[in-house]
Amino acid sequence: MVNGDYAYPSAMNVESVHRVAIPPPQPFLKSLKYSMKETFFPDDPLRKFKNQSASKKFVLALQHFLPILEWAPQYTIQFLKSDLIAGITIASLAIPQGISYAKLANLPPILGL
């Protein structure tokens, strides 16, 4: 540290030799469509439905709205044990924290639950 400022290595002052080309301009509607898609569907949730039969699309739609249909067939006793331990751990932390926050707010501790 020099006079309260951090000293940076001299390599930081070297110009970068790697350049990225500027993409060609796109038509307004294409650019707007891409921007809207990235804003509302950044991970493209409908990509799984492309090139699928009607019955497969129905199953995928059910799994989308009821996720248990997707993971339940592979659920094992080992997962259940891990989930129980995780639930007990979270409860042992969250319950006292909620009670404490209620006490800090001068409320009855039961309201923290």
Stockholm file with secondary structure:
# STOCKHOLM 1.0

chainA/1-113         MVNGDYAYPSAMNVESVHRVAIPPPQPFLKSLKYSMKETFFPDDPLRKFKNQSASKKFVLALQHFLPILEWAPQYTIQFLKSDLIAGITIASLAIPQGISYAKLANLPPILGL
#=GR chainA/1-113 SS CBTTBCCCCGGGGSCCCCCCCCCCCCCHHHHHHHHHHHHHCTTCTTGGGTTCCHHHHHHHHHHHHCTHHHHGGGCCHHHHHHHHHHHHHHHHHHHHHHHHHHHHTTSCGGGGC
#=GC SS_cons         CBTTBCCCCGGGGSCCCCCCCCCCCCCHHHHHHHHHHHHHCTTCTTGGGTTCCHHHHHHHHHHHHCTHHHHGGGCCHHHHHHHHHHHHHHHHHHHHHHHHHHHHTTSCGGGGC
//
